Amino acid sequence: MTLKIIGAGFGRTGTHSLKLALELLGFGPCHHLYEIRDNPALLPPWQQAMAGEVTDWNAAFQGYRAQVDWPGARYWLELHRHFPQAKVILTVRDPQVWYDSLHATVIPSITIGRNAGDTPHARAVSEMIYQTVYVDLFQGRMEDRAFAMQVYDAHLAQVVATVPAHQLCVYDVKEGWAPLCAFLGVAVPATDFPKTNSTADFLRKKPYLRRDDLR
């Protein structure tokens, strides 16, 4: 099995909803950060990538047909080169709304979670994401709203400029099934498009985070 779909969209752009949608459409299993969270055996390749070591992408995605969310989205270009036939889905969201969600969820999760996770594996996953996303991708400036949004905009521009148009879908999950199914060449299913992992949902699963961030 090899990756058929690469999700290049940053976290908090509807990646979990897209994961569930792809699996409903027959493109599963779909890799997502939560897969690493729930399966310690999946963490080592990402720790290698974090450390700048050569990563066996075939091994990292063994058994998966699709990938979305961080950490995979951090390495979208490497994945695009390694799986050149894979289609690329770039999930997008209004930048201001995206940053509000990022600030309320991902930032406290990966900063506080480095020490507050309830298991060594949970803390290791938080550390991996902290180093991969907070330190590397956002250069330690994730709390700087203007800088983070510049990184976001530059990422979108790079993906659009790099991936051949016929191979790329720039997609807002609010659009629902139609554009996604048209891009993938499959029928629209007779079920509602998944809507999951809102800010409130995210924070309820992490009791060590501030409850007044719920919104």
N, C-alpha and C positions, 0 to 999 in steps of 0.2 A: 504494500500500500504506500502511496506517495501523496503529498499534499496536492489537492486540487484547487484549494482556495486559500489565499493569504489575506488576512485581515490587517490592513496597515493603519487603521484608525487608533488614535490614542484612547486610553482608558477614560471612562465617563462620556463616551460618545454613543452609548447604546450597544456596547460590545456584548454584554451578556444576553440581551434580547436577540441580537444577531446570532449568537451561538445557538440558542434554542431554535430560532427560525431555520438555520441551516440544517440542524439535525432533523427537524420536521420535514424538510425538503429532501432528505436522503443524503446529505453531505456530511454526516457524522461518522464516527465521533469527531467533535470539534474541540480543539485545544483552547484553553482559556486559563488565566491565572488560577481560577478555582480548581482546575484539574491538578495543578501543582500543590495547592493548599491541601487537597484531599488525598494525595498520593506521594509520599516522601520519595519514592523511587524516581519520580520525574524531576526532582530538584537538581541533581548533580550537573546535568548539561548546562543549566542556566547559571550555576555557580562558576562553571568553567568559562562561559561567555562573559560573565561579569568580571572575571579576573583577566580577560583578554587572551585566554587560551583558545587554541583551535577547538571548535565545537563540531561534533558529528551531528549535523542537522537531521540526517536520516534516522539516527538513533533517538534524537530528541522528540521526533514526531512519529515514532513507530506506533502503528495502530490508529493513527489519526488521518482523516481526509481533509480537514480544514483547521485553520488557526485564527483566533481573534484575540484582541486585548494585549496588554503588557504581560510578560516580557517580550512575547513574540513580535509585537508591533515595533519595539525598539530596534529589532534586527530585520525589519521588513526588506531592506535593500539586499542584505545577505541572503534572505530567503528567496527573494525574487530572482536572484542570480543562481541560486542552487536549484530552485524548482521553476525553471523558465517557462514551463507550459501552464503553470498555475494561474488562475484568474485572481485579480487583486480587488478587494473591496475596501474602499476608503470611507469609513464612517465619519460623518461630520456633524457639527452641532454649532449653534450660535456661540461665538467665542466667549462672550460675556457670561452666558449661562453655563457653558462648559467650565470656565474657571471657577464660578461660584460652587459648582458641584465638586470640582477637584479640591478646592480649599476646604470644603466641609467633610470630605470623605478620604480621599487618597493621601493628602498631606498628613493629617493627624494619624491615619492608620499606619503609614510607613515610618513616621518619626516616633510616635509613642509606642507603636507595635514592636519596634526593635527590642524593647525591654519588657513590654507588658503582655506579649502573647502568652497564651495559657499552656503551650508546650514548646519544647526546644525546636521542633519542626516549624511551628508557627512563627517563632522568632527568627529562624533561619530564612524563611520565605520573606518575611518583612525586611530582613537585612539585604537579601538579594535584590528586592524591588527598590529598596532605598538606594543601594549603590548603582543599580542599573538605570533607574528613572530619575531619582532626586539628584544624585551626584553627577552621573554621566550625562544623561539627556538634558537635564535642566541646570547643569553646572552649579548645583547647590543653591540655586536662586528660585526655587519653586514658589516661595511665598511672595516673590516680587511679581505682582500681577502683570505689569506691562511687559516684563521680560518673558514670563511664561507664555503670554499670548503671542509674543514674537516667535518663540520656538514653535508654537502650535501653527501659526500661519506659514512659517518657513517649511515646516514638515508637509503641510498640505501642498504647497507649491512644488516641493521636490518630488513628491509622489506623482503628481499630475504631469510634471515635466519628464519623468523617467519612464513610467509604465506606458506601453503602447495603448492608444485610446481604445482599441477593440478588446483589450485585456483588462480594462479598468472600469469599475463602477464607483462613482462618487455618490455616496448614499446617506441620506438622513432616515433613520428608522421611523420617523414620523410619517414617512411616505408609505409605509406598509408593504404589502406583498408585491404589488404590481411591478415596480421597477426592479426589484430584486429578482423576481421570477423571470422577468423578461431577459435580464442579463444572464441568468443561469440556464435559460432555455427549458424551464419546467413550468408545469401548470400551477396556477394559484390554488392553494389548498382551501378547503371549505372549513376553515377555522380562523379565529381571530389571530392577528399577529401578536407574538409574545410581547408583553410589557413588564419588565422585571428590573430589580436592582435599583430602585429609586434611591435618592439620598437617605430617606428615612429607613428604607429596607436595609441599606448598607450598614447604617449605624446601629440598628437594632441587633445585628449579628456580632457587634464588637462592643461589649459592655464596658471596656476600659476607656472608650472615647466619651467625650463630654456629651451629656444628654441634651444640653440646650442647643446643640448643633442640629438637632432634628428639625427638618422643615420639608 
